[in-house]
Amino acid sequence: MDPLGSVIVETGRCIFSFFFTSIATLIKLQHNTGRLRKEFEKLEDRKNGIEEDVRLAETEGKCAIEQVKGWLLKVEEIEQEVQPMLEKADRLAVQGCGPCCNILPRYRLCRRMAKKQLEVRQLISSCCFDNVVMDKKSPVRAVEKQRAPSLAGQREAEEMIEKLMELLKGDENKRIAVWGMGGVGKTALVRNLNNELESSSLMDSIDIVIWITVSKDLDLKKVQSQIAKRLNFELDPNEVIEERAKMLLKRLMMKKFLLILDDVWEHIDLDIVGVPQTDDQANRKILLTTRSLNVCRAMMTDKEIKLDVLKQEAAWNLFAQNAGDVVEVPSINPLARAVAKECSGLPLALKTVGKSMRNKRRIELWKHALHHLQHSDPHIKHIEDEVYRRLKLSYDSLPSKILQSCFLFCSLYPENYSIRTDELIQCWIADRLINEHQPLEDCFNDGIALIETLKDSCLLEQGDCAGTVKLHDVVRDVAIWISTKQGSEEPCASILFTNITKPPKQFSGFSELTVILLVGNPINKIHDNLFAGLRKVRVLNLSQSHIVTLPPSLSQLQKLRALILRDCCYLEKLPSLGALRKLLVMDLSGTRLRELPNGTSKLKKLQELHLSRTHHLETIEAGTISGLQSLELLDMSFSAYKWDIRCNVDYGKASFNEILTLDRLSIVKLRLDKVDSVTLDSAWLMKLREFNIQISPGSCDSNHLATQHDEKRAILRGVDLMGIKGLNGLLDTASALDLVICGGISALSELSISHRLSSLQSVKSLSISKCDCITSLISGDNISGTILPNLEHLSLNRLENLGAILGGMVPRKGCLKWLKTIEVVDCKKLRALISFALLQQVKNLEQIKVKNCSKMNISLEEKCQQK
């Protein structure tokens, strides 16, 4: 063969070999790809099955064993290698086996796939586990003990725990709240309750007690994680809250539980968390602690238990326990008791102060501590951090700056001082904390809402008498501390002095002052220049001081909006008030003023004028009252001023007709000697939202029931009820009627007849006292229609000749049908309270009180049985 032919033959052999090798490699690659893919799919199926078993087991508080975790980790590693191989093999298969293809990569890939196929088979064969999962940690305990201070010897706390135990045992209370001010011991109480549950019969109906600390910054995922941890399983931190809730719900539905939520500051939506909420779950209960009653409402609790501060003996015991035996040293004991008293029964303060004074034996140190506590100074060790800052959280949580300012305003009053709510609202209006550009009723309602919010947040509490509020002493200290901190950053805005007899001659350096409160101070004289330069003062309250007069510099307070001089019992004269054009409220009640100050008629913005108990007031210049066209409230109850003398006009004094010109007037309280010279017609009285009108010739005695909000009360004292004229309008509109030492009639029904009244249908409350002429309440001899059809409350007191409630044939329909309460005191001749005739009338009677009725011959128990 010639050389050319040899070359051609050799070339052909090489080409044939190339194509043959390429085809063989491609076929083998396709074969290895198919086998690897098949084995890999088997591995994936096994892996998915094991992972599903692990997920289900985790909802039961279990976890994967270490061998399974290692196997799953190897599968994850091999997945990262096999997936790219299969993808590359698919690409090469698409390219085919052309003359330009490279055999070497295919060959290498084919060998790698064969090797991985063996590794996959080994993983599949090694996944035969006896157990995929195991119990996670130790078994769940029914009750997990909490660190709690001992309550041994604290009787009130022990009784509270017993009460909570009983509530939890019942089926009707599924959500219970323990609420109270910060530091009062809510958490300590409930922790002790939690620990006592372990040995309680309550655990017969509960599988597990779950304690969750919520705290101020609510984190629902954190709450979920705490619940899951208590149930011995974990939630995926990266999963959305809704999916986590499903996992929790599934687990909790299998349990009977008590969920304790400690330190709740806002509403927690338990549905979002994953806590079962159906009404029929008697053995799934919730107990929460909070500082706010509003939180209880938002959480829709069935029972709210308020935890109050400790009583004196318990407070001393707690303080002594923390302070040590040193408190029994004779020279220290009185000081120690005084220091403990300054803590006002608040456990947090008692513990903190007690520990700071533990075993200190120098009297000087106890005097030092007492001085700082009495002056609201937190310079006692730890009191600022452990008491004040913790209580400040309640202040920080108030929903508005207005509420915070209202709270701080209360601290201007003296320690343990019961603040009249109406006075507080007046001051808030004057200090622009309540919008005054609305009717007085709306201002009052806004003020009540603010007060109730502060009470619900445990920052205000009920005062010592009705209609008052006060600050707990420690809370007041915190408020002053907050104000002091703020005062270091902004100009001083208010000033308070307590227990002083002489105020400064001038408030130098206080040009930004807006509020001055000198309440309850025995001040008898104010320097002429005291008010000079105080052009921004909006509130001046000198109530219960001993001042006799005020200086002319008062007129410089041209931005003054509230002048409160209530119960300044020595105050006889005031300078002209004509310059105080922005005044909204003036309260001169209980003063010795003989005449209303000059310039009063110029107070065109005045909304409230209080002159009650002005027993010496003789002169109000004509035109003064009619000039107050913004007036909405006029209170002259028990004032000596005589409105009803016809000669008032002749002597240049204000007449009753001036009151009738006040179109915005909605509340009137006054006393009249008689009514024949004034106009008390129904139309005018109906326009008023509230009135208290006393007809009492020659008497301004204040001994009678106070008017309730929105009540229309008429008081007739020392009046001849048969002879007096002009009562029709008053009796037609009054919702409360008081008859005191009145004569002229033997039964109230005669009043209706003599004054041609239809039925006294507006009267809901009736009080009759010391009317010796009365022999029966209603006599049927002279009436044919109904009488007192809407009466709800009846009080009969010292009626010497009262023999029966009903006399004669009384119409059965309508009379006394809504009567709810009866109170009878010192009615010596009354033999039967509930007669057969009366039983036919009263169908809504709820309460009966009887005292000193010696001739009554049938027991109340017997009458109730008859009814």
TORKE-595678 format. One record per residue (C-alpha): residue in three letters; x negated, y negated, z negated. Coordinates in steps of 0.05 Angstrom, whole numbers, padded with zeros to 5 digits, always signed. Each point is the difference from the previous one (the first is absolute). Layout:
BEGIN
ALAXYZ...
This chain:
BEGIN
MET+00000+00000+00000ASP-00028-00066+00018PRO-00015-00050-00055LEU+00062-00041+00017GLY+00045+00060-00007SER-00031+00017-00067VAL+00015-00070-00025ILE+00071+00004+00022VAL+00012+00068-00032GLU-00032-00023-00066THR+00041-00063+00000GLY+00064+00039+00010ARG-00018+00047-00056CYS-00010-00059-00048ILE+00066-00033+00021PHE+00037+00065-00010SER-00033+00011-00069PHE+00018-00072-00020PHE+00072+00008+00019PHE+00005+00068-00033THR-00031-00024-00065SER+00043-00062-00001ILE+00063+00040+00011ALA-00020+00049-00054THR-00016-00055-00049LEU+00065-00036+00014ILE+00040+00064-00009LYS-00036+00015-00066LEU+00011-00072-00024GLN+00074+00005+00015HIS+00003+00067-00037ASN-00037-00028-00062THR+00043-00063+00001GLY+00064+00041+00000ARG-00023+00046-00057LEU-00025-00058-00042ARG+00064-00039+00010LYS+00041+00062-00021GLU-00041+00012-00062PHE+00000-00074-00017GLU+00076-00002+00004LYS+00003+00059-00049LEU-00045-00038-00047GLU+00043-00063+00004ASP+00062+00041-00015ARG-00033+00029-00062LYS-00025-00067-00022ASN+00069-00033+00007GLY+00033+00055-00039ILE-00049-00006-00057GLU+00005-00076-00002GLU+00076+00005-00004ASP-00006+00049-00058VAL-00046-00049-00035ARG+00047-00059+00010LEU+00060+00038-00028ALA-00041+00024-00059GLU-00022-00071-00016THR+00073-00021-00010GLU+00000+00052-00056GLY-00061-00027-00034LYS-00050+00049+00031CYS-00061-00009+00045ALA-00041+00040+00050ILE-00054+00047-00026GLU-00073-00018+00015GLN-00008+00056+00052VAL+00060-00028+00039LYS-00027-00070-00005GLY-00067+00025+00028TRP+00033+00040+00055LEU+00042-00061+00022LEU-00063-00042+00001LYS-00036+00050+00046VAL+00061+00001+00046GLU-00002-00076+00003GLU-00074+00003+00020ILE+00010+00052+00054GLU+00060-00038+00028GLN-00046-00059+00012GLU-00046+00046+00042VAL+00050+00043+00038GLN+00047-00055+00023PRO-00055-00036+00041MET-00023+00067+00030LEU+00070+00017+00025GLU+00009-00069+00029LYS-00067+00005+00037ALA+00016+00069+00027ASP+00065-00026+00028ARG-00036-00056+00036LEU-00051+00047+00031ALA+00055+00046+00023VAL+00032-00057+00038GLN-00066-00016+00035GLY-00007+00072+00027CYS-00064+00032+00027GLY-00024-00043+00058PRO-00070-00003+00031CYS-00017-00060-00043CYS+00022+00028-00066ASN-00050+00011-00056ILE+00001+00071-00027LEU-00042-00014-00062PRO+00051-00040-00041ARG+00053+00053+00016TYR-00046+00054-00023ARG-00018-00035-00065LEU+00074-00015-00015CYS+00019+00072+00014ARG-00051+00026-00050ARG+00021-00051-00054MET+00072+00019+00008ALA-00016+00073-00008LYS-00036-00017-00065LYS+00057-00043-00027GLN+00049+00055+00018LEU-00036+00045-00050GLU+00001-00055-00054VAL+00075-00011+00010ARG+00013+00075-00007GLN-00040+00001-00065LEU+00041-00058-00028ILE+00064+00035+00018SER-00022+00065-00033SER-00024-00036-00063CYS+00066-00035-00015CYS+00033+00059-00035PHE+00007-00031-00070ASP+00034+00034-00058ASN+00025-00069-00025VAL+00000-00064+00040VAL+00016-00045-00060MET-00007-00002-00076ASP+00032-00038-00057LYS-00028-00070-00004LYS-00034-00015-00066SER+00037+00023-00062PRO+00075+00013-00004VAL+00044-00063-00009ARG+00017-00015-00072ALA+00071-00021-00016VAL-00024-00060-00042GLU-00066-00035+00009LYS-00020-00033-00066GLN-00012-00075+00001ARG-00047-00040-00045ALA+00047-00036-00048PRO-00007-00037-00066SER+00033+00033-00060LEU+00069-00024-00018ALA+00000+00035-00067GLY+00037-00042-00051GLN+00030-00047+00052ARG+00073+00017-00013GLU+00029-00044+00055ALA-00045+00032+00052GLU+00016+00070-00023GLU+00074-00016+00003MET-00009-00028+00071ILE-00034+00065+00022GLU+00058+00040-00029LYS+00049-00044+00037LEU-00037+00010+00066MET-00002+00075-00011GLU+00076+00002-00008LEU+00010-00043+00062LEU-00045+00047+00040LYS+00038+00061-00023GLY+00066-00027+00024ASP+00023+00007+00072GLU+00029-00069+00009ASN-00065-00039-00003LYS-00045+00018+00059ARG-00039-00065-00001ILE-00022-00031-00066ALA-00041-00063-00010VAL-00040-00024-00060TRP-00011-00075+00009GLY-00029-00056-00041MET-00053-00054-00002GLY-00073+00015+00015GLY-00038+00029-00058VAL+00062+00023-00038GLY-00020+00074+00004LYS+00041+00029+00057THR-00057+00043+00028ALA-00021+00023-00069LEU+00071+00020-00016VAL+00011+00039+00064ARG-00068+00034-00004ASN+00019+00026-00069LEU+00066+00023+00029ASN-00037+00036+00056ASN-00044+00036-00050GLU+00059+00021-00043LEU+00037+00029+00060GLU-00047+00061+00001SER+00033+00028-00063SER+00070-00027+00016SER+00060+00042+00019LEU+00007-00049+00058MET-00054+00041+00037ASP+00049+00058+00005SER+00034-00039+00056ILE-00062-00033+00030ASP-00057+00033+00038ILE-00049-00058-00002VAL-00010-00070-00027ILE-00035-00045+00050TRP-00035-00062-00029ILE-00015-00055+00051THR-00034-00066-00017VAL+00027-00051+00051SER-00031-00067-00022LYS+00010-00069+00029ASP-00026+00009+00072LEU+00048+00052+00025ASP-00032+00051+00048LEU+00051+00052+00023LYS-00054+00045+00029LYS-00035-00001-00067VAL+00065+00019-00035GLN+00009+00057+00049SER-00071+00025-00011GLN+00009-00002-00076ILE+00063+00042+00005ALA-00033+00049+00048LYS-00060+00007-00046ARG+00045+00015-00059LEU+00032+00055+00043ASN-00069+00027+00017PHE-00004-00015+00073GLU-00029-00055+00044LEU+00030-00046+00052ASP-00038-00021+00062PRO-00022-00071-00013ASN+00002-00016+00074GLU+00071+00024+00010VAL+00057-00051+00003ILE+00041-00010-00063GLU+00063+00030+00030GLU-00035+00067+00016ARG-00030+00001-00070ALA+00069-00012-00029LYS+00027+00061+00037MET-00054+00043-00031LEU+00015-00027-00070LEU+00075+00007+00009LYS-00007+00073+00021ARG-00041+00015-00062LEU+00042-00040-00050MET+00065+00031+00025MET-00026+00066-00029LYS-00010-00031-00069LYS+00040-00025-00060PHE-00041-00060-00022LEU-00004-00062-00043LEU-00037-00056+00038ILE-00029-00053-00046LEU-00018-00065+00035ASP-00041-00043-00046ASP-00011-00075+00008VAL+00048-00014+00058TRP-00001-00072+00025GLU+00045+00004+00061HIS+00051+00045+00033ILE-00027+00067+00023ASP+00038+00032+00057LEU-00002+00072-00023ASP+00028+00024+00067ILE-00061-00027+00035VAL-00045+00032-00052GLY+00034+00068+00010VAL+00035+00009-00067PRO+00068+00036+00004GLN+00058-00049-00011THR+00065+00040+00004ASP+00051-00014-00056ASP+00011+00072-00019GLN-00071+00012-00025ALA+00011+00001-00075ASN-00069+00031-00012ARG-00039-00050+00042LYS-00007-00063-00042ILE-00040-00065+00001LEU-00025-00040-00060LEU-00034-00066+00014THR-00032-00056-00041THR+00001-00073+00023ARG-00003-00071-00025SER+00058-00021+00044LEU+00075+00014-00006ASN+00005-00019+00074VAL-00044+00061+00016CYS+00050+00043-00039ARG+00056-00028+00042ALA-00038+00011+00065MET-00016+00072-00021MET+00074+00010-00017THR-00014+00028-00069ASP+00057+00032-00038LYS-00026-00022-00069GLU-00046-00056-00020ILE-00034+00002-00069LYS-00032-00065-00022LEU-00061+00006-00044ASP-00006-00058-00048VAL-00058-00025-00041LEU-00014+00032-00068LYS+00035-00021-00063GLN-00041-00033-00055GLU-00018+00062-00040ALA-00018+00043+00061ALA-00040-00058+00029TRP-00040-00008-00063ASN-00014+00075-00004LEU-00026+00001+00072PHE-00043-00061-00012ALA-00029+00029-00065GLN-00014+00066+00035ASN-00043-00036+00051ALA-00032-00051-00047GLY-00020+00050-00053ASP+00001+00001-00076VAL-00027-00070-00004VAL+00072-00027+00006GLU+00014+00026-00070VAL-00054-00043-00032PRO+00040-00049-00044SER-00035-00063+00027ILE+00009+00022+00073ASN+00069+00032-00002PRO+00041-00066+00004LEU-00043-00023+00059ALA+00005+00068+00034ARG+00075-00001-00006ALA+00003-00070+00029VAL-00044+00022+00058ALA+00044+00061+00012LYS+00062-00045-00002GLU-00029-00043+00056CYS+00002+00062+00045SER+00076-00001-00007GLY+00008+00076+00001LEU-00032+00011+00068PRO-00039+00065-00005LEU-00052-00020+00052ALA-00017-00063-00038LEU+00002+00035-00068LYS-00050+00053+00024THR-00046-00049+00036VAL-00003-00051-00057GLY-00003+00055-00052LYS-00060+00034+00032SER-00035-00067+00009MET+00006-00012-00075ARG-00015+00071-00022ASN-00038+00003-00066LYS-00018-00074+00002ARG-00007-00021-00073ARG-00016-00074+00005ILE+00060-00043-00015GLU-00026-00053+00048LEU+00008+00048+00059TRP+00072+00014-00017LYS+00015-00075-00007HIS-00035-00012+00066ALA+00043+00054+00035LEU+00064-00027-00031HIS-00016-00071+00022HIS-00011+00021+00072LEU+00063+00043+00003GLN+00042-00057-00028HIS-00026-00046+00053SER+00009+00048+00059ASP-00075+00004+00009PRO-00025+00067+00029HIS-00070-00005-00032ILE+00010+00065-00037LYS-00041+00058+00027HIS+00035+00037+00057ILE+00067-00037-00008GLU-00007-00037+00066ASP-00018+00061+00041GLU+00041+00053-00035VAL+00063-00040-00018TYR+00006-00066+00039ARG-00022+00025+00068ARG+00044+00062-00005LEU+00061-00041-00019LYS-00016-00050+00055LEU+00016+00055+00050SER+00074-00012-00016TYR-00009-00073+00016ASP-00038+00016+00065SER+00057+00047+00021LEU+00054-00053-00003PRO+00029-00008+00070SER-00010-00075+00007LYS-00042-00059-00023ILE+00064-00032-00025LEU+00012+00057-00049GLN-00072-00004-00023SER+00007-00075-00013CYS+00066+00012-00037PHE-00035+00051-00045LEU-00058-00046-00015PHE+00048-00056-00016CYS+00030+00042-00056SER-00068+00002-00035LEU+00006-00075-00013TYR+00050+00014-00055PRO-00025+00017-00070GLU-00018+00070-00021ASN+00060+00045-00015TYR+00047-00056+00022SER+00068+00019+00026ILE+00011-00043+00063ARG+00071-00018+00020THR+00011+00027+00069ASP+00039-00062+00022GLU-00057-00045-00024LEU-00051+00044+00036ILE+00039-00004+00064GLN+00005-00076-00007CYS-00075-00005-00007TRP-00012+00046+00060ILE+00046-00044+00042ALA-00036-00063-00023ASP-00068+00032+00014ARG+00023+00017+00071LEU-00002+00075-00013ILE+00074+00003+00018ASN+00029-00038+00059GLU+00043-00056-00028HIS+00032-00016+00067GLN+00057+00048-00012PRO+00060+00002-00047LEU-00015+00007-00074GLU+00032+00069-00002ASP-00048+00025+00054CYS-00059-00029-00038PHE+00023+00036-00063ASN+00009+00065+00038ASP-00070-00006+00030GLY-00027-00013-00070ILE+00035+00061-00029ALA-00027+00043+00057LEU-00071-00024-00015ILE+00008+00014-00075GLU+00028+00069+00012THR-00057+00017+00048LEU-00051-00021-00053LYS+00038+00041-00053ASP+00002+00060+00047SER-00075-00007+00008CYS-00009-00001-00076LEU-00029-00070+00002LEU+00060-00031-00035GLU+00043+00031-00055GLN+00065-00015-00034GLY-00005-00057-00051ASP+00024+00001-00071CYS+00070-00021+00018ALA+00047+00003+00059GLY-00018-00044+00059THR-00074-00003-00017VAL-00064+00034+00024LYS-00071+00001-00026LEU-00070+00024+00016HIS-00032+00056-00039ASP-00058-00032-00038VAL-00054+00039+00037VAL+00033-00012+00067ARG+00002-00074-00017ASP-00075+00003-00016VAL-00011+00031+00069ALA+00041-00055+00033ILE-00041-00054-00034TRP-00064+00037+00019ILE+00023+00002+00073SER+00018-00074-00002THR-00068-00016-00029LYS-00035+00039+00055GLN+00041-00036+00052GLY-00011-00067-00035SER-00075+00008+00010GLU+00013+00001+00075GLU+00054-00054+00007PRO+00024-00062-00038CYS+00037+00010-00065ALA+00075-00001+00013SER+00031+00010-00069ILE-00014-00013-00073LEU+00025+00031-00064PHE-00011-00018-00073THR+00024+00040-00059ASN+00004-00016-00074ILE-00023-00072+00006THR+00028-00061-00036LYS-00036-00053+00041PRO-00009+00006+00076PRO-00059-00037+00032LYS+00007-00074+00013GLN-00008+00012+00074PHE-00010+00058+00048SER-00065-00026+00028GLY-00027+00039+00059PHE+00067+00036+00012SER+00026-00040+00059GLU+00019+00065+00036LEU+00044+00023-00058THR+00070+00024+00023VAL+00028+00034-00062ILE-00002-00021-00074LEU+00029+00047-00052LEU-00002-00021-00073VAL+00055+00047-00023GLY+00011+00012-00074ASN-00056-00047-00023PRO+00011-00043-00062ILE-00018-00063+00038ASN+00033-00062-00029LYS-00032-00055+00042ILE-00027-00006+00070HIS-00051-00054+00018ASP+00022-00055+00046ASN-00050+00018+00055LEU+00008+00076-00003PHE+00034+00004+00068ALA-00041-00054+00034GLY-00031+00024+00065LEU+00038+00066+00002ARG+00035-00014+00065LYS+00006+00073+00022VAL+00036+00029-00061ARG+00062+00037+00021VAL+00020+00033-00066LEU-00001-00031-00070ASN+00026+00045-00055LEU-00004-00025-00072SER+00056+00044-00027GLN+00004+00011-00076SER-00051-00053-00015HIS+00009-00054-00054ILE-00005-00061+00044VAL+00044-00060-00015THR-00010-00036+00066LEU-00041+00003+00064PRO-00047-00056+00024PRO+00015-00045+00060SER-00057+00034+00038LEU+00051+00056+00013SER+00023-00042+00059GLN-00067+00012+00033LEU+00018+00073+00011GLN+00034-00017+00065LYS-00004+00071+00028LEU+00032+00029-00062ARG+00054+00050+00018ALA+00016+00031-00068LEU+00004-00037-00067ILE+00015+00050-00055LEU+00008-00027-00071ARG+00047+00054-00027ASP+00006+00003-00076CYS-00045-00059-00013CYS+00043-00011-00061TYR-00032-00067-00020LEU+00003-00031+00069GLU+00042-00064-00004LYS-00021-00043+00059LEU-00030+00006+00070PRO-00029-00054+00045SER+00033-00017+00066LEU+00001+00059+00049GLY+00016-00039+00062ALA-00069+00012+00030LEU+00006+00076-00003ARG+00037+00003+00067LYS-00021+00072+00015LEU+00028+00029-00064LEU+00041+00063+00011VAL+00010+00025-00071MET+00008-00040-00065ASP+00013+00038-00064LEU+00013-00043-00062SER+00039+00054-00038GLY-00004+00000-00076THR-00030-00071-00005ARG+00022-00059-00044LEU+00010-00047+00059ARG+00056-00050-00011GLU+00002-00024+00072LEU-00021+00027+00067PRO-00065-00033+00023ASN+00002-00061+00045GLY-00010+00015+00073THR+00033+00068-00003SER+00049-00020+00055LYS-00059-00009+00048LEU-00018+00073-00003LYS+00032+00015+00067LYS-00033+00069+00007LEU+00018+00025-00069GLN+00033+00068+00004GLU+00005+00020-00073LEU+00016-00043-00061HIS-00001+00036-00067LEU+00029-00039-00059SER+00027+00057-00043ARG-00002-00008-00076THR-00012-00075+00004HIS+00039-00012-00064HIS-00019-00073-00003LEU+00013-00020+00073GLU+00047-00059+00002THR-00015-00039+00062ILE-00005+00016+00074GLU+00002-00063+00042ALA+00057-00004+00051GLY-00024+00022+00069THR-00055+00044-00028ILE+00034+00067+00014SER+00032-00021+00065GLY-00069-00021+00025LEU-00026+00071-00005GLN+00029+00024+00066SER-00048+00059+00005LEU+00021+00027-00067GLU+00021+00073+00000LEU-00003+00016-00074LEU+00024-00043-00058ASP-00006+00031-00069MET+00029-00043-00056SER+00026+00057-00043PHE+00005-00020-00074SER-00020-00071+00016ALA+00030-00056-00042TYR+00013-00043+00061LYS+00074-00015+00007TRP+00023+00006+00072ASP+00073-00006-00012ILE+00008-00069-00032ARG+00039-00045+00046CYS-00040-00061-00023ASN-00066+00028+00027VAL+00006-00043+00062ASP+00014-00062-00041TYR-00063+00011-00041GLY-00044+00014+00061LYS-00006+00074-00013ALA+00004+00057+00049SER+00069+00030+00007PHE+00021+00071+00017ASN+00020-00023+00069GLU-00074-00009+00017ILE-00009+00076-00006LEU+00056+00010+00050THR-00039-00040+00053LEU-00058+00050+00001ASP+00013+00041+00062ARG-00058+00048-00010LEU+00016+00016-00073SER+00009+00075-00010ILE-00013+00011-00075VAL+00031-00042-00055LYS-00006+00010-00075LEU+00030-00052-00045ARG+00044-00015-00061LEU+00062-00042-00002ASP+00039-00028-00059LYS+00064+00006+00039VAL+00024+00008+00071ASP+00058-00048+00008SER-00046-00056+00023VAL-00042+00041+00050THR+00017+00039+00063LEU-00012+00075-00005ASP+00039+00021+00061SER-00005+00069+00029ALA-00028-00023+00068TRP-00061-00032-00032LEU-00012+00057-00048MET+00007+00051+00056LYS-00056-00034+00038LEU-00048+00012-00057ARG-00040+00065-00001GLU-00006-00002-00075PHE+00027-00041-00057ASN+00001-00001-00076ILE+00050-00051-00024GLN+00014-00007-00074ILE+00060-00038-00027SER-00017-00015-00072PRO+00026-00065-00032GLY-00055-00031-00042SER-00046+00061+00001CYS-00062+00017+00040ASP-00013+00066-00036SER-00041+00047+00043ASN+00019+00065-00035HIS+00033+00040+00056LEU-00016+00049+00056ALA-00046-00025+00055THR+00026-00003+00071GLN-00021+00057+00044HIS-00026-00012+00070ASP+00055-00019+00049GLU+00051-00002-00057LYS+00055-00052-00010ARG+00010-00006-00075ALA+00051-00043-00037ILE-00007-00010-00075LEU+00057-00030-00040ARG-00022-00016-00071GLY+00045-00032-00053VAL+00055-00013+00051ASP+00075+00001-00008LEU+00015+00047+00057MET+00073-00018+00003GLY-00008-00075-00002ILE-00062-00012+00043LYS+00010-00023+00072GLY-00042+00006+00063LEU-00024+00071-00009ASN+00033+00030+00061GLY-00058-00007+00048LEU-00050+00026-00050LEU+00041+00061-00021ASP+00017+00016+00072THR-00073+00006+00021ALA-00037+00024-00062SER-00028+00071+00003ALA-00018-00002-00074LEU+00044-00031-00054ASP-00021-00012-00073LEU+00051-00024-00052VAL-00032-00022-00066ILE+00039-00028-00060CYS+00059-00016+00045GLY+00073-00007-00021GLY+00069-00011+00028ILE+00016+00069+00027SER+00012+00069-00030ALA-00018+00040+00063LEU-00044-00015+00060SER+00059+00012+00046GLU+00031-00065-00028LEU-00060-00038+00029SER+00019+00025+00068ILE+00072-00021-00009SER-00013-00069-00031HIS-00048-00021+00054ARG+00039+00033+00056LEU-00057+00046+00019SER+00016+00060+00043SER-00038+00055-00037LEU-00070-00024-00020GLN-00021+00045+00058SER-00071-00028+00006VAL-00019+00018-00071LYS-00046+00061-00006SER-00028-00013-00069LEU+00042-00024-00059SER-00026-00017-00070ILE+00046-00024-00056SER-00030-00020-00067LYS+00027-00030-00065CYS+00068-00016+00030ASP+00044+00014-00060CYS+00065-00015+00038ILE-00010+00061+00046THR+00043+00059-00020SER-00005+00039+00066LEU-00040-00006+00064ILE+00059+00008+00046SER+00073-00005-00019GLY+00051+00027+00049ASP+00057-00042-00027ASN-00010-00059+00047ILE-00036+00028+00061SER+00027+00037+00060GLY-00062+00006+00044THR-00071+00025-00010ILE-00050-00033-00047LEU-00076+00008+00000PRO+00001+00049+00059ASN-00075-00004+00011LEU-00024-00002-00072GLU-00061+00046-00011HIS-00028-00020-00068LEU+00039-00019-00062SER-00029-00025-00066LEU+00043-00015-00061ASN-00036-00028-00060ARG+00025-00023-00068LEU+00074-00006+00019GLU+00031+00001-00069ASN+00072+00011+00023LEU-00010+00045+00060GLY+00048+00059-00008ALA+00000+00031+00069ILE-00033-00005+00068LEU+00066+00005+00037GLY+00067-00023-00029GLY+00070+00011+00028MET+00016+00028+00068VAL-00060-00013+00043PRO+00005+00009+00076ARG-00035+00065+00017LYS-00028-00019+00067GLY-00062-00043+00003CYS-00012-00020-00073LEU-00071+00018-00024LYS-00006+00054+00053TRP-00075-00014+00011LEU-00018-00005-00074LYS-00067+00035-00013THR-00024-00022-00069ILE+00035-00020-00065GLU-00036-00029-00060VAL+00038-00015-00064VAL-00034-00029-00062ASP+00030-00024-00066CYS+00074+00005+00020LYS+00027+00019-00069LYS+00073+00008+00018LEU-00009+00040+00064ARG+00029+00069-00014ALA-00004+00033+00069LEU-00050-00018+00053ILE+00024+00047+00055SER+00075+00003-00002PHE+00044+00042+00045ALA+00017-00063+00040LEU-00074-00016+00009LEU-00015+00071+00023GLN+00050-00010+00057GLN-00040-00061+00024VAL-00074+00018-00006LYS-00025+00052+00049ASN-00073-00022+00005LEU-00019-00008-00073GLU-00073+00020-00012GLN-00021-00027-00068ILE+00033-00019-00066LYS-00036-00034-00059VAL+00035-00012-00066LYS-00029-00030-00064ASN+00032-00022-00066CYS+00072+00013+00019SER+00023+00028-00067LYS+00073+00015+00016MET-00011+00037+00064ASN+00032+00068-00015ILE-00016+00043+00061SER-00070+00023+00017LEU-00031-00017+00066GLU-00015+00074+00012GLU+00074+00015-00006LYS+00019-00056+00047CYS-00051+00024+00052GLN+00029+00070-00004GLN+00069-00029+00012LYS-00025-00039+00060
